[in-house]
Amino acid sequence: MKYISTRGDVSGIGFIDAVLMGLATDGGLLVPEKIPHIPAEKLQAMSKLTYQELAYEIISYYVDGEIPQNELQEIIEKSYGTFRNSEVTPVHKVKDNMYLLELFHGPTFAFKDVALQLLGNLYSYIAKKTGVTINILGATSGDTGASAIEGVRGKEGIRICILHPHGKVSKVQELQMTTVHDESVLNLAIKGTFDDGQRIIKELFADLEFKNKYHLRAINSINFARILAQTVYYFYAYFQVAKEKDINSLNFSVPTGNFGDIFAGFLAKRMGLPVGKLIVATNENNILERFIKDGVYQPGEFRSTYSPSMDIQVASNFERYLYYLLDENAGAVTALMDQFKSEGKIVVNEEQLRQVKADFAAYSVEGEECLQTISKCYAETNYLLDPHTSCGVAAYETCNDPGEVCVTLATAHPAKFNESIERCNIEQPFPEQISQLFDKPQYLEVVEPVNDEIVRKLEKHFSSGQTK
């Protein structure tokens, strides 16, 4: 299995090099040269596997022998041994035809743990095997930061810096990141939005001299390993539902801001999983909904919402989908991304828009509807949704036909977003791991969203680890 860039100037690199490269050196995103297709009889056999066994089967297609079988199995077992539920991502039936895929049983109570526990252990494995330096740089709208730090903290030879928008994440998200007292961890709170942080990250990774000097590695979903890990739970969810329902296909409703989680579902479908509708659930920052409905990808005005992890205007994984929409034509992708950089928007033609509508449905959930959905679900089923999952459920209720079976991805534990839950006049108990965060000191630096200032902080942080 080889990896290529969506923009065409990187090709023929292996899995480990793709993990280390993160963002392609030509500014594009890495994708597999060919998406493997799993035949129906193999899917039937895979349906009987545990989560860890399933993860091994799917990830093996993309690693393609670069990591020996026993070592890859060990990485996977180690990654998912940290989860509080033996099924890793259990499926919960809420009512007939409506299921929730609980992705919040990892160390930081968020779906990002599924990918970042794996990526952290991959980085650790690569560092030990090759001796390469791992300096991780990432931006977060809330959950990636804590999951990334938890995935790599204490691992020899790895340092990490996370940018988050100051005052624009939930208190629990902030505490999970900033109460980690470890010299290998640097938290920078930028006076701006997640999009500012994401832009800075991409520009620093595009500065190849800086990237190579400090051995920068990506933890954001620009790293294909993140997408790959998330693809596994679509298969797992399908197999669990199929055990109790006779289904020909399964719909998924996915709360998403950066297009990574929904792209993982798109990839699973391309691999042969019988996925019906992929429903994109957004909040008021609804660039993705507008693209799916109108064919115009153009950022709007940033809005702070009850679901802050989706407060994103520029979705970094959108380019991966664009690559497949444009029939894997890297030149066409480059032209559109150049147009986006110069004009601030992308417009697809009518034929392409028809394909977009065939691939996805979309629904934008306003703040009050988000809260109402939390209250309604709790009153009717005694199940408490976090505000992001609430957006997914609201989108499911709007876009899913009554006779179709749908799984909504439950992306976070509600305790991470108690500000929103309190607005619904609901009191919830906090898990002990979250309760104890409020008594810990915080370690962070507040900075302007300016490349030069952040570069100075990074040089100091990453240089201090080079003597080890």
Secondary structure as a PSIPRED ss2 file (coil, helix, strand):
# PSIPRED VFORMAT (PSIPRED V4.0)

   1 M C   1.000  0.000  0.000
   2 K C   1.000  0.000  0.000
   3 Y E   0.000  0.000  1.000
   4 I E   0.000  0.000  1.000
   5 S E   0.000  0.000  1.000
   6 T C   1.000  0.000  0.000
   7 R C   1.000  0.000  0.000
   8 G C   1.000  0.000  0.000
   9 D C   1.000  0.000  0.000
  10 V C   1.000  0.000  0.000
  11 S C   1.000  0.000  0.000
  12 G C   1.000  0.000  0.000
  13 I E   0.000  0.000  1.000
  14 G C   1.000  0.000  0.000
  15 F H   0.000  1.000  0.000
  16 I H   0.000  1.000  0.000
  17 D H   0.000  1.000  0.000
  18 A H   0.000  1.000  0.000
  19 V H   0.000  1.000  0.000
  20 L H   0.000  1.000  0.000
  21 M H   0.000  1.000  0.000
  22 G C   1.000  0.000  0.000
  23 L E   0.000  0.000  1.000
  24 A C   1.000  0.000  0.000
  25 T C   1.000  0.000  0.000
  26 D C   1.000  0.000  0.000
  27 G C   1.000  0.000  0.000
  28 G C   1.000  0.000  0.000
  29 L E   0.000  0.000  1.000
  30 L E   0.000  0.000  1.000
  31 V E   0.000  0.000  1.000
  32 P E   0.000  0.000  1.000
  33 E C   1.000  0.000  0.000
  34 K C   1.000  0.000  0.000
  35 I C   1.000  0.000  0.000
  36 P C   1.000  0.000  0.000
  37 H C   1.000  0.000  0.000
  38 I C   1.000  0.000  0.000
  39 P C   1.000  0.000  0.000
  40 A H   0.000  1.000  0.000
  41 E H   0.000  1.000  0.000
  42 K H   0.000  1.000  0.000
  43 L H   0.000  1.000  0.000
  44 Q H   0.000  1.000  0.000
  45 A H   0.000  1.000  0.000
  46 M H   0.000  1.000  0.000
  47 S C   1.000  0.000  0.000
  48 K C   1.000  0.000  0.000
  49 L C   1.000  0.000  0.000
  50 T C   1.000  0.000  0.000
  51 Y H   0.000  1.000  0.000
  52 Q H   0.000  1.000  0.000
  53 E H   0.000  1.000  0.000
  54 L H   0.000  1.000  0.000
  55 A H   0.000  1.000  0.000
  56 Y H   0.000  1.000  0.000
  57 E H   0.000  1.000  0.000
  58 I H   0.000  1.000  0.000
  59 I H   0.000  1.000  0.000
  60 S H   0.000  1.000  0.000
  61 Y H   0.000  1.000  0.000
  62 Y H   0.000  1.000  0.000
  63 V H   0.000  1.000  0.000
  64 D C   1.000  0.000  0.000
  65 G C   1.000  0.000  0.000
  66 E C   1.000  0.000  0.000
  67 I C   1.000  0.000  0.000
  68 P C   1.000  0.000  0.000
  69 Q H   0.000  1.000  0.000
  70 N H   0.000  1.000  0.000
  71 E H   0.000  1.000  0.000
  72 L H   0.000  1.000  0.000
  73 Q H   0.000  1.000  0.000
  74 E H   0.000  1.000  0.000
  75 I H   0.000  1.000  0.000
  76 I H   0.000  1.000  0.000
  77 E H   0.000  1.000  0.000
  78 K H   0.000  1.000  0.000
  79 S H   0.000  1.000  0.000
  80 Y H   0.000  1.000  0.000
  81 G C   1.000  0.000  0.000
  82 T C   1.000  0.000  0.000
  83 F C   1.000  0.000  0.000
  84 R C   1.000  0.000  0.000
  85 N C   1.000  0.000  0.000
  86 S C   1.000  0.000  0.000
  87 E C   1.000  0.000  0.000
  88 V C   1.000  0.000  0.000
  89 T C   1.000  0.000  0.000
  90 P C   1.000  0.000  0.000
  91 V E   0.000  0.000  1.000
  92 H E   0.000  0.000  1.000
  93 K E   0.000  0.000  1.000
  94 V E   0.000  0.000  1.000
  95 K E   0.000  0.000  1.000
  96 D C   1.000  0.000  0.000
  97 N C   1.000  0.000  0.000
  98 M E   0.000  0.000  1.000
  99 Y E   0.000  0.000  1.000
 100 L E   0.000  0.000  1.000
 101 L E   0.000  0.000  1.000
 102 E E   0.000  0.000  1.000
 103 L C   1.000  0.000  0.000
 104 F C   1.000  0.000  0.000
 105 H C   1.000  0.000  0.000
 106 G C   1.000  0.000  0.000
 107 P C   1.000  0.000  0.000
 108 T C   1.000  0.000  0.000
 109 F C   1.000  0.000  0.000
 110 A E   0.000  0.000  1.000
 111 F C   1.000  0.000  0.000
 112 K H   0.000  1.000  0.000
 113 D H   0.000  1.000  0.000
 114 V H   0.000  1.000  0.000
 115 A H   0.000  1.000  0.000
 116 L H   0.000  1.000  0.000
 117 Q H   0.000  1.000  0.000
 118 L H   0.000  1.000  0.000
 119 L H   0.000  1.000  0.000
 120 G H   0.000  1.000  0.000
 121 N H   0.000  1.000  0.000
 122 L H   0.000  1.000  0.000
 123 Y H   0.000  1.000  0.000
 124 S H   0.000  1.000  0.000
 125 Y H   0.000  1.000  0.000
 126 I H   0.000  1.000  0.000
 127 A H   0.000  1.000  0.000
 128 K H   0.000  1.000  0.000
 129 K H   0.000  1.000  0.000
 130 T H   0.000  1.000  0.000
 131 G C   1.000  0.000  0.000
 132 V C   1.000  0.000  0.000
 133 T C   1.000  0.000  0.000
 134 I E   0.000  0.000  1.000
 135 N E   0.000  0.000  1.000
 136 I E   0.000  0.000  1.000
 137 L E   0.000  0.000  1.000
 138 G E   0.000  0.000  1.000
 139 A E   0.000  0.000  1.000
 140 T C   1.000  0.000  0.000
 141 S C   1.000  0.000  0.000
 142 G C   1.000  0.000  0.000
 143 D H   0.000  1.000  0.000
 144 T H   0.000  1.000  0.000
 145 G H   0.000  1.000  0.000
 146 A H   0.000  1.000  0.000
 147 S H   0.000  1.000  0.000
 148 A H   0.000  1.000  0.000
 149 I H   0.000  1.000  0.000
 150 E H   0.000  1.000  0.000
 151 G H   0.000  1.000  0.000
 152 V H   0.000  1.000  0.000
 153 R C   1.000  0.000  0.000
 154 G C   1.000  0.000  0.000
 155 K C   1.000  0.000  0.000
 156 E C   1.000  0.000  0.000
 157 G C   1.000  0.000  0.000
 158 I E   0.000  0.000  1.000
 159 R E   0.000  0.000  1.000
 160 I E   0.000  0.000  1.000
 161 C E   0.000  0.000  1.000
 162 I E   0.000  0.000  1.000
 163 L E   0.000  0.000  1.000
 164 H E   0.000  0.000  1.000
 165 P E   0.000  0.000  1.000
 166 H C   1.000  0.000  0.000
 167 G C   1.000  0.000  0.000
 168 K C   1.000  0.000  0.000
 169 V C   1.000  0.000  0.000
 170 S C   1.000  0.000  0.000
 171 K H   0.000  1.000  0.000
 172 V H   0.000  1.000  0.000
 173 Q H   0.000  1.000  0.000
 174 E H   0.000  1.000  0.000
 175 L H   0.000  1.000  0.000
 176 Q H   0.000  1.000  0.000
 177 M H   0.000  1.000  0.000
 178 T H   0.000  1.000  0.000
 179 T C   1.000  0.000  0.000
 180 V C   1.000  0.000  0.000
 181 H C   1.000  0.000  0.000
 182 D C   1.000  0.000  0.000
 183 E C   1.000  0.000  0.000
 184 S C   1.000  0.000  0.000
 185 V E   0.000  0.000  1.000
 186 L E   0.000  0.000  1.000
 187 N E   0.000  0.000  1.000
 188 L E   0.000  0.000  1.000
 189 A E   0.000  0.000  1.000
 190 I E   0.000  0.000  1.000
 191 K C   1.000  0.000  0.000
 192 G C   1.000  0.000  0.000
 193 T C   1.000  0.000  0.000
 194 F H   0.000  1.000  0.000
 195 D H   0.000  1.000  0.000
 196 D H   0.000  1.000  0.000
 197 G H   0.000  1.000  0.000
 198 Q H   0.000  1.000  0.000
 199 R H   0.000  1.000  0.000
 200 I H   0.000  1.000  0.000
 201 I H   0.000  1.000  0.000
 202 K H   0.000  1.000  0.000
 203 E H   0.000  1.000  0.000
 204 L H   0.000  1.000  0.000
 205 F H   0.000  1.000  0.000
 206 A H   0.000  1.000  0.000
 207 D C   1.000  0.000  0.000
 208 L H   0.000  1.000  0.000
 209 E H   0.000  1.000  0.000
 210 F H   0.000  1.000  0.000
 211 K H   0.000  1.000  0.000
 212 N H   0.000  1.000  0.000
 213 K H   0.000  1.000  0.000
 214 Y C   1.000  0.000  0.000
 215 H C   1.000  0.000  0.000
 216 L E   0.000  0.000  1.000
 217 R E   0.000  0.000  1.000
 218 A E   0.000  0.000  1.000
 219 I C   1.000  0.000  0.000
 220 N C   1.000  0.000  0.000
 221 S C   1.000  0.000  0.000
 222 I C   1.000  0.000  0.000
 223 N C   1.000  0.000  0.000
 224 F H   0.000  1.000  0.000
 225 A H   0.000  1.000  0.000
 226 R H   0.000  1.000  0.000
 227 I H   0.000  1.000  0.000
 228 L H   0.000  1.000  0.000
 229 A H   0.000  1.000  0.000
 230 Q H   0.000  1.000  0.000
 231 T H   0.000  1.000  0.000
 232 V H   0.000  1.000  0.000
 233 Y H   0.000  1.000  0.000
 234 Y H   0.000  1.000  0.000
 235 F H   0.000  1.000  0.000
 236 Y H   0.000  1.000  0.000
 237 A H   0.000  1.000  0.000
 238 Y H   0.000  1.000  0.000
 239 F H   0.000  1.000  0.000
 240 Q H   0.000  1.000  0.000
 241 V H   0.000  1.000  0.000
 242 A H   0.000  1.000  0.000
 243 K H   0.000  1.000  0.000
 244 E H   0.000  1.000  0.000
 245 K C   1.000  0.000  0.000
 246 D C   1.000  0.000  0.000
 247 I C   1.000  0.000  0.000
 248 N C   1.000  0.000  0.000
 249 S C   1.000  0.000  0.000
 250 L E   0.000  0.000  1.000
 251 N E   0.000  0.000  1.000
 252 F E   0.000  0.000  1.000
 253 S E   0.000  0.000  1.000
 254 V E   0.000  0.000  1.000
 255 P E   0.000  0.000  1.000
 256 T C   1.000  0.000  0.000
 257 G C   1.000  0.000  0.000
 258 N C   1.000  0.000  0.000
 259 F C   1.000  0.000  0.000
 260 G H   0.000  1.000  0.000
 261 D H   0.000  1.000  0.000
 262 I H   0.000  1.000  0.000
 263 F H   0.000  1.000  0.000
 264 A H   0.000  1.000  0.000
 265 G H   0.000  1.000  0.000
 266 F H   0.000  1.000  0.000
 267 L H   0.000  1.000  0.000
 268 A H   0.000  1.000  0.000
 269 K H   0.000  1.000  0.000
 270 R H   0.000  1.000  0.000
 271 M C   1.000  0.000  0.000
 272 G C   1.000  0.000  0.000
 273 L C   1.000  0.000  0.000
 274 P C   1.000  0.000  0.000
 275 V E   0.000  0.000  1.000
 276 G E   0.000  0.000  1.000
 277 K E   0.000  0.000  1.000
 278 L E   0.000  0.000  1.000
 279 I E   0.000  0.000  1.000
 280 V E   0.000  0.000  1.000
 281 A E   0.000  0.000  1.000
 282 T E   0.000  0.000  1.000
 283 N C   1.000  0.000  0.000
 284 E C   1.000  0.000  0.000
 285 N C   1.000  0.000  0.000
 286 N C   1.000  0.000  0.000
 287 I H   0.000  1.000  0.000
 288 L H   0.000  1.000  0.000
 289 E H   0.000  1.000  0.000
 290 R H   0.000  1.000  0.000
 291 F H   0.000  1.000  0.000
 292 I H   0.000  1.000  0.000
 293 K H   0.000  1.000  0.000
 294 D H   0.000  1.000  0.000
 295 G C   1.000  0.000  0.000
 296 V E   0.000  0.000  1.000
 297 Y E   0.000  0.000  1.000
 298 Q C   1.000  0.000  0.000
 299 P C   1.000  0.000  0.000
 300 G C   1.000  0.000  0.000
 301 E C   1.000  0.000  0.000
 302 F C   1.000  0.000  0.000
 303 R C   1.000  0.000  0.000
 304 S C   1.000  0.000  0.000
 305 T C   1.000  0.000  0.000
 306 Y C   1.000  0.000  0.000
 307 S C   1.000  0.000  0.000
 308 P H   0.000  1.000  0.000
 309 S H   0.000  1.000  0.000
 310 M H   0.000  1.000  0.000
 311 D C   1.000  0.000  0.000
 312 I C   1.000  0.000  0.000
 313 Q C   1.000  0.000  0.000
 314 V C   1.000  0.000  0.000
 315 A C   1.000  0.000  0.000
 316 S C   1.000  0.000  0.000
 317 N C   1.000  0.000  0.000
 318 F H   0.000  1.000  0.000
 319 E H   0.000  1.000  0.000
 320 R H   0.000  1.000  0.000
 321 Y H   0.000  1.000  0.000
 322 L H   0.000  1.000  0.000
 323 Y H   0.000  1.000  0.000
 324 Y H   0.000  1.000  0.000
 325 L H   0.000  1.000  0.000
 326 L C   1.000  0.000  0.000
 327 D C   1.000  0.000  0.000
 328 E C   1.000  0.000  0.000
 329 N C   1.000  0.000  0.000
 330 A H   0.000  1.000  0.000
 331 G H   0.000  1.000  0.000
 332 A H   0.000  1.000  0.000
 333 V H   0.000  1.000  0.000
 334 T H   0.000  1.000  0.000
 335 A H   0.000  1.000  0.000
 336 L H   0.000  1.000  0.000
 337 M H   0.000  1.000  0.000
 338 D H   0.000  1.000  0.000
 339 Q H   0.000  1.000  0.000
 340 F H   0.000  1.000  0.000
 341 K H   0.000  1.000  0.000
 342 S H   0.000  1.000  0.000
 343 E H   0.000  1.000  0.000
 344 G C   1.000  0.000  0.000
 345 K C   1.000  0.000  0.000
 346 I E   0.000  0.000  1.000
 347 V E   0.000  0.000  1.000
 348 V C   1.000  0.000  0.000
 349 N C   1.000  0.000  0.000
 350 E H   0.000  1.000  0.000
 351 E H   0.000  1.000  0.000
 352 Q H   0.000  1.000  0.000
 353 L H   0.000  1.000  0.000
 354 R H   0.000  1.000  0.000
 355 Q H   0.000  1.000  0.000
 356 V H   0.000  1.000  0.000
 357 K H   0.000  1.000  0.000
 358 A H   0.000  1.000  0.000
 359 D H   0.000  1.000  0.000
 360 F E   0.000  0.000  1.000
 361 A E   0.000  0.000  1.000
 362 A E   0.000  0.000  1.000
 363 Y E   0.000  0.000  1.000
 364 S E   0.000  0.000  1.000
 365 V C   1.000  0.000  0.000
 366 E C   1.000  0.000  0.000
 367 G H   0.000  1.000  0.000
 368 E H   0.000  1.000  0.000
 369 E H   0.000  1.000  0.000
 370 C H   0.000  1.000  0.000
 371 L H   0.000  1.000  0.000
 372 Q H   0.000  1.000  0.000
 373 T H   0.000  1.000  0.000
 374 I H   0.000  1.000  0.000
 375 S H   0.000  1.000  0.000
 376 K H   0.000  1.000  0.000
 377 C H   0.000  1.000  0.000
 378 Y H   0.000  1.000  0.000
 379 A H   0.000  1.000  0.000
 380 E H   0.000  1.000  0.000
 381 T H   0.000  1.000  0.000
 382 N C   1.000  0.000  0.000
 383 Y C   1.000  0.000  0.000
 384 L C   1.000  0.000  0.000
 385 L C   1.000  0.000  0.000
 386 D C   1.000  0.000  0.000
 387 P H   0.000  1.000  0.000
 388 H H   0.000  1.000  0.000
 389 T H   0.000  1.000  0.000
 390 S H   0.000  1.000  0.000
 391 C H   0.000  1.000  0.000
 392 G H   0.000  1.000  0.000
 393 V H   0.000  1.000  0.000
 394 A H   0.000  1.000  0.000
 395 A H   0.000  1.000  0.000
 396 Y H   0.000  1.000  0.000
 397 E H   0.000  1.000  0.000
 398 T H   0.000  1.000  0.000
 399 C H   0.000  1.000  0.000
 400 N C   1.000  0.000  0.000
 401 D C   1.000  0.000  0.000
 402 P C   1.000  0.000  0.000
 403 G C   1.000  0.000  0.000
 404 E C   1.000  0.000  0.000
 405 V C   1.000  0.000  0.000
 406 C E   0.000  0.000  1.000
 407 V E   0.000  0.000  1.000
 408 T E   0.000  0.000  1.000
 409 L E   0.000  0.000  1.000
 410 A E   0.000  0.000  1.000
 411 T C   1.000  0.000  0.000
 412 A E   0.000  0.000  1.000
 413 H C   1.000  0.000  0.000
 414 P H   0.000  1.000  0.000
 415 A H   0.000  1.000  0.000
 416 K H   0.000  1.000  0.000
 417 F H   0.000  1.000  0.000
 418 N H   0.000  1.000  0.000
 419 E H   0.000  1.000  0.000
 420 S H   0.000  1.000  0.000
 421 I H   0.000  1.000  0.000
 422 E H   0.000  1.000  0.000
 423 R H   0.000  1.000  0.000
 424 C C   1.000  0.000  0.000
 425 N C   1.000  0.000  0.000
 426 I C   1.000  0.000  0.000
 427 E C   1.000  0.000  0.000
 428 Q C   1.000  0.000  0.000
 429 P C   1.000  0.000  0.000
 430 F C   1.000  0.000  0.000
 431 P C   1.000  0.000  0.000
 432 E H   0.000  1.000  0.000
 433 Q H   0.000  1.000  0.000
 434 I H   0.000  1.000  0.000
 435 S H   0.000  1.000  0.000
 436 Q H   0.000  1.000  0.000
 437 L H   0.000  1.000  0.000
 438 F H   0.000  1.000  0.000
 439 D H   0.000  1.000  0.000
 440 K C   1.000  0.000  0.000
 441 P C   1.000  0.000  0.000
 442 Q C   1.000  0.000  0.000
 443 Y C   1.000  0.000  0.000
 444 L C   1.000  0.000  0.000
 445 E E   0.000  0.000  1.000
 446 V E   0.000  0.000  1.000
 447 V E   0.000  0.000  1.000
 448 E C   1.000  0.000  0.000
 449 P C   1.000  0.000  0.000
 450 V C   1.000  0.000  0.000
 451 N H   0.000  1.000  0.000
 452 D H   0.000  1.000  0.000
 453 E H   0.000  1.000  0.000
 454 I H   0.000  1.000  0.000
 455 V H   0.000  1.000  0.000
 456 R H   0.000  1.000  0.000
 457 K H   0.000  1.000  0.000
 458 L H   0.000  1.000  0.000
 459 E H   0.000  1.000  0.000
 460 K H   0.000  1.000  0.000
 461 H H   0.000  1.000  0.000
 462 F H   0.000  1.000  0.000
 463 S H   0.000  1.000  0.000
 464 S C   1.000  0.000  0.000
 465 G C   1.000  0.000  0.000
 466 Q C   1.000  0.000  0.000
 467 T C   1.000  0.000  0.000
 468 K C   1.000  0.000  0.000
